[in-house]
């Protein structure tokens, strides 16, 4: 899949994620609660037969019909449920008192807790609709009204297999409180086949009242019939539960009979079996809602996990950098230095090979032996290398066999026991070779990683990579050095002991990250792999998205290969155990898992900012960005770099990190499918080969 295709994949994933957040926050939790009180509105259009009539209004035939409750009959009704805390308690009370009731359910709560609605119908209670999000139908546009009722009816069908025509509009009360907009909404819902259910006694249990007040307000003044309005959801209903038993006993003592709503007004049951299509649609909607409801808490836990991991990583990197400086600040280099051979694998590197060779000759080791291996170049690389007329330089040519084979050829031709490996597009700093050789004075050291810097720093993409090299690669190598097991010796600049390479069988072609593979192999063989931050080298990095993509895909895939190849180090002692129990978990956690989670954190922060639903993701992202900015400043100062590019860090944390996330996904998918990417050689460069490093220098991918 091309990089552009991966951007579409990421956009699709983030769109689904944001849609789930919207459904969970704006729809599921964004509607006003039952405690909202609407101002009194004009009622000149409301027929007197409705405003002065009974609690059930039927206008489905065109002419309004108001249905009264039979005298001596009470229908208990409960709105805003089902609620997992209060509905079961109310059901138990009703069962104990052997009293039926009618529940007007909110669709979103039905979708969240379908088992409670099934319990209501199984107990013989009646169920009606109360819209999907507790929306005010009197003020809702027609499209929202239709959507609210269709969704409510669907989830009821999915939960119980039944449909109903009973509807209690949210914020409705008694017939004499019906206003013009309420009446207009009743006409529109009647056109869709619904009866409008009001009440005659409002227990006002949604107010801060005690149980005795609820009983008083819910009890009719005389022997007339009543539809009592209570709530089993929408807030703290402990007072309702406390009052319900007393209310039932009071009404029974006065001779009232309890029925369902339809029986109380003389109607047949208003439920019917739902169609198969409605049941399937309702079940799918319930699944969608439950999935969306699970997203915000999962996103919150993910956000906290990312914040925790990021904080731990930042603290580790800063502490390691300070400790590494104290440990490696040894002053003057030891004399005499071990003799050094340099191996330069090159494929179509005519533009840079000569400058690379000259820099090695001035690297601080006067007796250095330089071996240039021309791996089947077609642009005259070998001839360009021979322009450096120095007896210390030798040029070896071979058919194109790939970088590992070229390195092994160079090792075979090298004279000395310390072998410096440098990419052909890299220019080492004066004295860098000497610093690497000095580390080899310790006989336990099998390899030394140098400090790679970006040479071509023009343009946004190279500058982002410059920050990454300093913030991540440089600081992480200090951390790995202290951990006792560095997982990578960068192909741009690194030194090896010949005996250490021999003990591991030389440079392997088993993975696409041979520099990571050989470093891990050395650790498992008992050799130390250390880091010298003062051995600088400048290398060219990709300047195009495609070039960067191919480079990082190989790095990420090669890292996966190397981790898998050396996974048994977890159970091994010594340096191998340090690799398996310290370094490998770090690579999996911070270079594979964290890049996958970071874009979701960005999306959650963006949604919280735009919707205003929760500021926590925004604050977390802001703190994270400030911490990254501080880390960048610290790392740049630590590496004696200018701070003038700090302003690029926030953009890097969004755009560049998302690109790395896609690369990681691509590598994981490639690994899962078992399709290994191949080396791709760039065309002959015109000036500085921007993609040369990408074809010859795999190293461990990282997250800035």
LINJO-V614132 format. One record per residue. N is the residue number from 1. RES is the residue in one letter. PSI is psi in radians with two decimals (NA if undefined). Layout:
n:N res:RES psi:PSI
n:N res:RES psi:PSI
//
This chain:
n:1 res:X psi:2.42
n:2 res:X psi:2.83
n:3 res:X psi:-0.68
n:4 res:X psi:-0.70
n:5 res:X psi:-0.63
n:6 res:X psi:-0.60
n:7 res:X psi:-0.66
n:8 res:X psi:-0.67
n:9 res:X psi:-0.83
n:10 res:X psi:-0.73
n:11 res:X psi:-0.69
n:12 res:X psi:-0.76
n:13 res:X psi:-0.80
n:14 res:X psi:-0.58
n:15 res:X psi:-0.78
n:16 res:X psi:-0.73
n:17 res:X psi:-0.81
n:18 res:X psi:-0.66
n:19 res:X psi:-0.69
n:20 res:X psi:-0.71
n:21 res:X psi:-0.73
n:22 res:X psi:-0.79
n:23 res:X psi:-0.70
n:24 res:X psi:-0.63
n:25 res:X psi:-0.90
n:26 res:X psi:-0.67
n:27 res:X psi:-0.89
n:28 res:X psi:-0.59
n:29 res:X psi:0.20
n:30 res:X psi:-0.13
n:31 res:X psi:2.67
n:32 res:X psi:2.60
n:33 res:X psi:3.11
n:34 res:X psi:-0.20
n:35 res:X psi:-0.02
n:36 res:X psi:2.31
n:37 res:X psi:2.25
n:38 res:X psi:2.51
n:39 res:X psi:2.64
n:40 res:X psi:2.40
n:41 res:X psi:2.88
n:42 res:X psi:2.63
n:43 res:X psi:0.45
n:44 res:X psi:-0.40
n:45 res:X psi:-0.13
n:46 res:X psi:2.16
n:47 res:X psi:2.56
n:48 res:X psi:-0.51
n:49 res:X psi:-0.36
n:50 res:X psi:-0.91
n:51 res:X psi:-0.47
n:52 res:X psi:0.22
n:53 res:X psi:-2.66
n:54 res:X psi:-3.12
n:55 res:X psi:-0.11
n:56 res:X psi:2.18
n:57 res:X psi:2.20
n:58 res:X psi:1.93
n:59 res:X psi:0.38
n:60 res:X psi:-0.45
n:61 res:X psi:0.00
n:62 res:X psi:-0.95
n:63 res:X psi:2.34
n:64 res:X psi:2.34
n:65 res:X psi:2.17
n:66 res:X psi:2.21
n:67 res:X psi:2.24
n:68 res:X psi:2.77
n:69 res:X psi:2.41
n:70 res:X psi:2.45
n:71 res:X psi:2.53
n:72 res:X psi:0.17
n:73 res:X psi:2.42
n:74 res:X psi:2.30
n:75 res:X psi:1.95
n:76 res:X psi:2.23
n:77 res:X psi:2.52
n:78 res:X psi:2.26
n:79 res:X psi:2.83
n:80 res:X psi:0.07
n:81 res:X psi:-2.94
n:82 res:X psi:2.60
n:83 res:X psi:2.31
n:84 res:X psi:-0.32
n:85 res:X psi:-0.86
n:86 res:X psi:-0.61
n:87 res:X psi:-0.80
n:88 res:X psi:-0.64
n:89 res:X psi:-0.71
n:90 res:X psi:-0.70
n:91 res:X psi:-0.69
n:92 res:X psi:-0.71
n:93 res:X psi:-0.77
n:94 res:X psi:-0.69
n:95 res:X psi:-0.70
n:96 res:X psi:-0.62
n:97 res:X psi:-0.10
n:98 res:X psi:0.89
n:99 res:X psi:2.23
n:100 res:X psi:2.81
n:101 res:X psi:2.99
n:102 res:X psi:2.21
n:103 res:X psi:2.14
n:104 res:X psi:1.87
n:105 res:X psi:2.54
n:106 res:X psi:2.25
n:107 res:X psi:-0.67
n:108 res:X psi:-0.60
n:109 res:X psi:-0.57
n:110 res:X psi:-0.75
n:111 res:X psi:-0.61
n:112 res:X psi:-0.61
n:113 res:X psi:1.14
n:114 res:X psi:-0.44
n:115 res:X psi:-0.50
n:116 res:X psi:-0.65
n:117 res:X psi:-0.68
n:118 res:X psi:-0.63
n:119 res:X psi:-0.63
n:120 res:X psi:-0.84
n:121 res:X psi:-0.60
n:122 res:X psi:-0.52
n:123 res:X psi:0.01
n:124 res:X psi:0.15
n:125 res:X psi:2.81
n:126 res:X psi:2.55
n:127 res:X psi:2.30
n:128 res:X psi:3.09
n:129 res:X psi:2.62
n:130 res:X psi:0.59
n:131 res:X psi:3.11
n:132 res:X psi:-0.66
n:133 res:X psi:0.33
n:134 res:X psi:0.74
n:135 res:X psi:2.60
n:136 res:X psi:1.81
n:137 res:X psi:-0.36
n:138 res:X psi:-0.42
n:139 res:X psi:-0.09
n:140 res:X psi:2.50
n:141 res:X psi:2.85
n:142 res:X psi:-0.63
n:143 res:X psi:-0.66
n:144 res:X psi:-0.69
n:145 res:X psi:-0.81
n:146 res:X psi:-0.74
n:147 res:X psi:-0.74
n:148 res:X psi:-0.81
n:149 res:X psi:-0.68
n:150 res:X psi:-0.75
n:151 res:X psi:-0.71
n:152 res:X psi:-0.79
n:153 res:X psi:-0.64
n:154 res:X psi:-0.82
n:155 res:X psi:-0.54
n:156 res:X psi:-0.70
n:157 res:X psi:-0.70
n:158 res:X psi:-0.55
n:159 res:X psi:-0.69
n:160 res:X psi:-0.24
n:161 res:X psi:0.18
n:162 res:X psi:2.79
n:163 res:X psi:2.84
n:164 res:X psi:2.75
n:165 res:X psi:0.06
n:166 res:X psi:2.27
n:167 res:X psi:2.19
n:168 res:X psi:1.98
n:169 res:X psi:2.39
n:170 res:X psi:2.58
n:171 res:X psi:0.19
n:172 res:X psi:2.87
n:173 res:X psi:-1.99
n:174 res:X psi:2.88
n:175 res:X psi:-0.65
n:176 res:X psi:-0.09
n:177 res:X psi:0.06
n:178 res:X psi:2.19
n:179 res:X psi:-3.11
n:180 res:X psi:-0.77
n:181 res:X psi:-0.64
n:182 res:X psi:-0.73
n:183 res:X psi:-0.71
n:184 res:X psi:-0.72
n:185 res:X psi:-0.67
n:186 res:X psi:-0.67
n:187 res:X psi:-0.70
n:188 res:X psi:-0.71
n:189 res:X psi:-0.55
n:190 res:X psi:-0.63
n:191 res:X psi:-0.39
n:192 res:X psi:0.03
n:193 res:X psi:0.35
n:194 res:X psi:2.53
n:195 res:X psi:2.46
n:196 res:X psi:2.16
n:197 res:X psi:2.18
n:198 res:X psi:-2.66
n:199 res:X psi:2.90
n:200 res:X psi:-0.37
n:201 res:X psi:2.11
n:202 res:X psi:2.00
n:203 res:X psi:-0.21
n:204 res:X psi:0.62
n:205 res:X psi:-0.15
n:206 res:X psi:-0.20
n:207 res:X psi:2.88
n:208 res:X psi:1.42
n:209 res:X psi:2.92
n:210 res:X psi:3.01
n:211 res:X psi:-0.62
n:212 res:X psi:-0.66
n:213 res:X psi:-0.66
n:214 res:X psi:-0.76
n:215 res:X psi:-0.75
n:216 res:X psi:-0.80
n:217 res:X psi:-0.47
n:218 res:X psi:-0.11
n:219 res:X psi:2.19
n:220 res:X psi:2.66
n:221 res:X psi:-0.40
n:222 res:X psi:-2.86
n:223 res:X psi:0.14
n:224 res:X psi:2.78
n:225 res:X psi:2.82
n:226 res:X psi:2.55
n:227 res:X psi:1.94
n:228 res:X psi:2.25
n:229 res:X psi:2.05
n:230 res:X psi:-3.11
n:231 res:X psi:2.42
n:232 res:X psi:0.24
n:233 res:X psi:-3.08
n:234 res:X psi:0.12
n:235 res:X psi:-2.81
n:236 res:X psi:1.93
n:237 res:X psi:0.47
n:238 res:X psi:-0.61
n:239 res:X psi:-0.60
n:240 res:X psi:-0.80
n:241 res:X psi:-0.72
n:242 res:X psi:-0.57
n:243 res:X psi:-0.39
n:244 res:X psi:-0.85
n:245 res:X psi:-0.75
n:246 res:X psi:-0.68
n:247 res:X psi:-0.81
n:248 res:X psi:-0.77
n:249 res:X psi:-0.69
n:250 res:X psi:-0.81
n:251 res:X psi:-0.64
n:252 res:X psi:-0.66
n:253 res:X psi:-0.48
n:254 res:X psi:0.09
n:255 res:X psi:0.24
n:256 res:X psi:2.59
n:257 res:X psi:2.38
n:258 res:X psi:2.30
n:259 res:X psi:3.06
n:260 res:X psi:2.96
n:261 res:X psi:-0.86
n:262 res:X psi:-0.69
n:263 res:X psi:-0.58
n:264 res:X psi:-0.54
n:265 res:X psi:0.14
n:266 res:X psi:0.42
n:267 res:X psi:2.65
n:268 res:X psi:2.85
n:269 res:X psi:2.40
n:270 res:X psi:0.32
n:271 res:X psi:2.68
n:272 res:X psi:2.69
n:273 res:X psi:2.35
n:274 res:X psi:2.67
n:275 res:X psi:2.82
n:276 res:X psi:-0.68
n:277 res:X psi:-0.75
n:278 res:X psi:-0.68
n:279 res:X psi:-0.76
n:280 res:X psi:-0.78
n:281 res:X psi:-0.73
n:282 res:X psi:-0.72
n:283 res:X psi:-0.70
n:284 res:X psi:-0.70
n:285 res:X psi:-0.67
n:286 res:X psi:-0.78
n:287 res:X psi:-0.71
n:288 res:X psi:-0.79
n:289 res:X psi:-0.77
n:290 res:X psi:-0.63
n:291 res:X psi:-0.72
n:292 res:X psi:-0.65
n:293 res:X psi:-0.56
n:294 res:X psi:-0.30
n:295 res:X psi:-0.88
n:296 res:X psi:-0.83
n:297 res:X psi:-0.63
n:298 res:X psi:-0.71
n:299 res:X psi:-0.63
n:300 res:X psi:-0.80
n:301 res:X psi:-0.70
n:302 res:X psi:-0.73
n:303 res:X psi:-0.78
n:304 res:X psi:-0.69
n:305 res:X psi:-0.76
n:306 res:X psi:-0.76
n:307 res:X psi:-0.73
n:308 res:X psi:-0.82
n:309 res:X psi:-0.74
n:310 res:X psi:-0.74
n:311 res:X psi:-0.77
n:312 res:X psi:-0.71
n:313 res:X psi:-0.76
n:314 res:X psi:-0.79
n:315 res:X psi:-0.72
n:316 res:X psi:-0.79
n:317 res:X psi:-0.75
n:318 res:X psi:-0.80
n:319 res:X psi:-0.71
n:320 res:X psi:-0.69
n:321 res:X psi:-0.74
n:322 res:X psi:-0.77
n:323 res:X psi:-0.66
n:324 res:X psi:-0.67
n:325 res:X psi:-0.74
n:326 res:X psi:-0.66
n:327 res:X psi:-0.58
n:328 res:X psi:-0.02
n:329 res:X psi:1.43
n:330 res:X psi:0.02
n:331 res:X psi:-2.33
n:332 res:X psi:2.64
n:333 res:X psi:2.54
n:334 res:X psi:2.60
n:335 res:X psi:2.50
n:336 res:X psi:2.71
n:337 res:X psi:2.59
n:338 res:X psi:2.54
n:339 res:X psi:2.54
n:340 res:X psi:2.38
n:341 res:X psi:2.50
n:342 res:X psi:2.32
n:343 res:X psi:2.21
n:344 res:X psi:1.78
n:345 res:X psi:2.36
n:346 res:X psi:2.36
n:347 res:X psi:1.94
n:348 res:X psi:0.99
n:349 res:X psi:0.64
n:350 res:X psi:-0.64
n:351 res:X psi:-0.43
n:352 res:X psi:-0.18
n:353 res:X psi:-0.69
n:354 res:X psi:-0.76
n:355 res:X psi:-0.59
n:356 res:X psi:-0.79
n:357 res:X psi:-0.78
n:358 res:X psi:-0.68
n:359 res:X psi:-0.64
n:360 res:X psi:-0.69
n:361 res:X psi:-0.46
n:362 res:X psi:0.33
n:363 res:X psi:0.08
n:364 res:X psi:0.02
n:365 res:X psi:1.64
n:366 res:X psi:-0.54
n:367 res:X psi:0.47
n:368 res:X psi:2.57
n:369 res:X psi:2.04
n:370 res:X psi:2.18
n:371 res:X psi:2.02
n:372 res:X psi:2.14
n:373 res:X psi:1.88
n:374 res:X psi:1.88
n:375 res:X psi:1.23
n:376 res:X psi:0.61
n:377 res:X psi:2.65
n:378 res:X psi:0.14
n:379 res:X psi:0.18
n:380 res:X psi:0.50
n:381 res:X psi:-0.76
n:382 res:X psi:-0.74
n:383 res:X psi:-0.66
n:384 res:X psi:-0.65
n:385 res:X psi:-0.60
n:386 res:X psi:-0.18
n:387 res:X psi:-0.30
n:388 res:X psi:1.67
n:389 res:X psi:1.59
n:390 res:X psi:2.30
n:391 res:X psi:-0.27
n:392 res:X psi:-0.08
n:393 res:X psi:2.27
n:394 res:X psi:2.52
n:395 res:X psi:2.16
n:396 res:X psi:2.33
n:397 res:X psi:2.61
n:398 res:X psi:2.77
n:399 res:X psi:2.71
n:400 res:X psi:2.04
n:401 res:X psi:-0.04
n:402 res:X psi:2.86
n:403 res:X psi:-0.80
n:404 res:X psi:-0.74
n:405 res:X psi:-0.68
n:406 res:X psi:-0.70
n:407 res:X psi:-0.76
n:408 res:X psi:-0.62
n:409 res:X psi:-0.77
n:410 res:X psi:-0.69
n:411 res:X psi:-0.70
n:412 res:X psi:-0.55
n:413 res:X psi:-0.22
n:414 res:X psi:2.59
n:415 res:X psi:-0.73
n:416 res:X psi:2.97
n:417 res:X psi:-0.40
n:418 res:X psi:2.10
n:419 res:X psi:2.04
n:420 res:X psi:2.22
n:421 res:X psi:2.20
n:422 res:X psi:2.41
n:423 res:X psi:2.66
n:424 res:X psi:-0.30
n:425 res:X psi:0.28
n:426 res:X psi:2.47
n:427 res:X psi:1.99
n:428 res:X psi:2.68
n:429 res:X psi:2.71
n:430 res:X psi:2.29
n:431 res:X psi:-0.13
n:432 res:X psi:-0.74
n:433 res:X psi:-0.65
n:434 res:X psi:-0.70
n:435 res:X psi:-0.69
n:436 res:X psi:-0.73
n:437 res:X psi:-0.62
n:438 res:X psi:-0.62
n:439 res:X psi:-0.43
n:440 res:X psi:-0.06
n:441 res:X psi:-0.42
n:442 res:X psi:2.02
n:443 res:X psi:-0.25
n:444 res:X psi:-0.17
n:445 res:X psi:2.18
n:446 res:X psi:-0.39
n:447 res:X psi:2.70
n:448 res:X psi:2.25
n:449 res:X psi:2.37
n:450 res:X psi:3.10
n:451 res:X psi:1.82
n:452 res:X psi:2.32
n:453 res:X psi:2.79
n:454 res:X psi:2.26
n:455 res:X psi:-0.82
n:456 res:X psi:1.68
n:457 res:X psi:0.68
n:458 res:X psi:2.17
n:459 res:X psi:2.72
n:460 res:X psi:-0.82
n:461 res:X psi:-0.85
n:462 res:X psi:-0.62
n:463 res:X psi:-0.66
n:464 res:X psi:-0.71
n:465 res:X psi:-0.62
n:466 res:X psi:-0.81
n:467 res:X psi:-0.68
n:468 res:X psi:-0.75
n:469 res:X psi:-0.68
n:470 res:X psi:-0.82
n:471 res:X psi:-0.74
n:472 res:X psi:-1.07
n:473 res:X psi:-0.85
n:474 res:X psi:-0.85
n:475 res:X psi:-0.68
n:476 res:X psi:-0.64
n:477 res:X psi:-0.56
n:478 res:X psi:-0.75
n:479 res:X psi:-0.80
n:480 res:X psi:-0.63
n:481 res:X psi:-0.78
n:482 res:X psi:-0.56
n:483 res:X psi:-0.23
n:484 res:X psi:0.22
n:485 res:X psi:1.53
n:486 res:X psi:2.27
n:487 res:X psi:-0.13
n:488 res:X psi:2.39
n:489 res:X psi:1.90
n:490 res:X psi:2.44
n:491 res:X psi:-0.36
n:492 res:X psi:-0.69
n:493 res:X psi:2.10
n:494 res:X psi:2.68
n:495 res:X psi:2.56
n:496 res:X psi:2.64
n:497 res:X psi:2.31
n:498 res:X psi:-0.75
n:499 res:X psi:-0.58
n:500 res:X psi:-0.76
n:501 res:X psi:-0.73
n:502 res:X psi:-0.66
n:503 res:X psi:-0.36
n:504 res:X psi:0.04
n:505 res:X psi:0.32
n:506 res:X psi:-2.89
n:507 res:X psi:2.14
n:508 res:X psi:2.59
n:509 res:X psi:0.33
n:510 res:X psi:-0.47
n:511 res:X psi:2.94
n:512 res:X psi:-0.15
n:513 res:X psi:1.28
n:514 res:X psi:-0.48
n:515 res:X psi:-0.54
n:516 res:X psi:-0.74
n:517 res:X psi:-0.82
n:518 res:X psi:-0.63
n:519 res:X psi:-0.76
n:520 res:X psi:-0.67
n:521 res:X psi:-0.69
n:522 res:X psi:-0.73
n:523 res:X psi:-0.73
n:524 res:X psi:-0.41
n:525 res:X psi:0.02
n:526 res:X psi:0.06
n:527 res:X psi:2.60
n:528 res:X psi:2.43
n:529 res:X psi:1.99
n:530 res:X psi:3.10
n:531 res:X psi:2.34
n:532 res:X psi:1.86
n:533 res:X psi:-0.28
n:534 res:X psi:0.04
n:535 res:X psi:1.52
n:536 res:X psi:2.60
n:537 res:X psi:2.47
n:538 res:X psi:2.24
n:539 res:X psi:2.72
n:540 res:X psi:2.45
n:541 res:X psi:2.82
n:542 res:X psi:2.51
n:543 res:X psi:-0.02
n:544 res:X psi:2.73
n:545 res:X psi:-0.70
n:546 res:X psi:-0.76
n:547 res:X psi:-0.76
n:548 res:X psi:-0.71
n:549 res:X psi:-0.88
n:550 res:X psi:-0.67
n:551 res:X psi:-0.91
n:552 res:X psi:-0.50
n:553 res:X psi:-0.76
n:554 res:X psi:-0.69
n:555 res:X psi:-0.87
n:556 res:X psi:-0.78
n:557 res:X psi:-0.74
n:558 res:X psi:-0.64
n:559 res:X psi:-0.75
n:560 res:X psi:-0.78
n:561 res:X psi:-0.78
n:562 res:X psi:-0.73
n:563 res:X psi:-0.75
n:564 res:X psi:-0.72
n:565 res:X psi:-0.64
n:566 res:X psi:0.42
n:567 res:X psi:-0.48
n:568 res:X psi:-0.12
n:569 res:X psi:-0.33
n:570 res:X psi:-0.58
n:571 res:X psi:0.06
n:572 res:X psi:2.71
n:573 res:X psi:3.08
n:574 res:X psi:-2.51
n:575 res:X psi:-0.64
n:576 res:X psi:-0.70
n:577 res:X psi:-0.64
n:578 res:X psi:-0.72
n:579 res:X psi:-0.85
n:580 res:X psi:-0.58
n:581 res:X psi:-0.16
n:582 res:X psi:-0.99
n:583 res:X psi:-0.84
n:584 res:X psi:-0.78
n:585 res:X psi:-0.64
n:586 res:X psi:-0.79
n:587 res:X psi:-0.78
n:588 res:X psi:-0.68
n:589 res:X psi:-0.86
n:590 res:X psi:-0.29
n:591 res:X psi:-0.10
n:592 res:X psi:-0.92
n:593 res:X psi:-0.84
n:594 res:X psi:-0.72
n:595 res:X psi:-0.49
n:596 res:X psi:-0.56
n:597 res:X psi:-0.45
n:598 res:X psi:-0.76
n:599 res:X psi:-0.56
n:600 res:X psi:-0.62
n:601 res:X psi:-0.72
n:602 res:X psi:-0.76
n:603 res:X psi:-0.74
n:604 res:X psi:-0.69
n:605 res:X psi:-0.74
n:606 res:X psi:-0.74
n:607 res:X psi:-0.77
n:608 res:X psi:-0.62
n:609 res:X psi:-0.78
n:610 res:X psi:-0.66
n:611 res:X psi:-0.42
n:612 res:X psi:0.26
n:613 res:X psi:-0.67
n:614 res:X psi:2.28
n:615 res:X psi:-0.15
n:616 res:X psi:-0.86
n:617 res:X psi:-0.64
n:618 res:X psi:-0.81
n:619 res:X psi:-0.74
n:620 res:X psi:-0.78
n:621 res:X psi:-0.69
n:622 res:X psi:-0.78
n:623 res:X psi:-0.71
n:624 res:X psi:-0.79
n:625 res:X psi:-0.71
n:626 res:X psi:-0.68
n:627 res:X psi:-0.70
n:628 res:X psi:-0.65
n:629 res:X psi:-0.76
n:630 res:X psi:-0.70
n:631 res:X psi:-0.72
n:632 res:X psi:-0.77
n:633 res:X psi:-0.74
n:634 res:X psi:-0.80
n:635 res:X psi:-0.71
n:636 res:X psi:-0.75
n:637 res:X psi:-0.70
n:638 res:X psi:-0.57
n:639 res:X psi:0.24
n:640 res:X psi:0.72
n:641 res:X psi:2.75
n:642 res:X psi:2.62
n:643 res:X psi:0.12
n:644 res:X psi:-0.19
n:645 res:X psi:0.22
n:646 res:X psi:-0.52
n:647 res:X psi:-0.28
n:648 res:X psi:-0.20
n:649 res:X psi:-0.82
n:650 res:X psi:-0.75
n:651 res:X psi:-0.66
n:652 res:X psi:-0.65
n:653 res:X psi:-0.31
n:654 res:X psi:-1.15
n:655 res:X psi:-0.90
n:656 res:X psi:-0.69
n:657 res:X psi:-0.61
n:658 res:X psi:-0.67
n:659 res:X psi:-0.74
n:660 res:X psi:-0.60
n:661 res:X psi:-0.78
n:662 res:X psi:-0.70
n:663 res:X psi:-0.76
n:664 res:X psi:-0.75
n:665 res:X psi:-0.77
n:666 res:X psi:-0.77
n:667 res:X psi:-0.72
n:668 res:X psi:-0.73
n:669 res:X psi:-0.74
n:670 res:X psi:-0.75
n:671 res:X psi:-0.72
n:672 res:X psi:-0.62
n:673 res:X psi:-0.18
n:674 res:X psi:0.40
n:675 res:X psi:1.79
n:676 res:X psi:2.28
n:677 res:X psi:2.78
n:678 res:X psi:2.81
n:679 res:X psi:2.43
n:680 res:X psi:2.08
n:681 res:X psi:2.34
n:682 res:X psi:2.82
n:683 res:X psi:2.87
n:684 res:X psi:2.25
n:685 res:X psi:2.67
n:686 res:X psi:-0.68
n:687 res:X psi:-1.75
n:688 res:X psi:2.18
n:689 res:X psi:1.81
n:690 res:X psi:-0.51
n:691 res:X psi:0.13
n:692 res:X psi:-0.74
n:693 res:X psi:-0.59
n:694 res:X psi:-0.42
n:695 res:X psi:-0.28
n:696 res:X psi:-0.05
n:697 res:X psi:1.22
n:698 res:X psi:2.48
n:699 res:X psi:2.97
n:700 res:X psi:2.23
n:701 res:X psi:2.73
n:702 res:X psi:2.91
n:703 res:X psi:2.12
n:704 res:X psi:NA
//
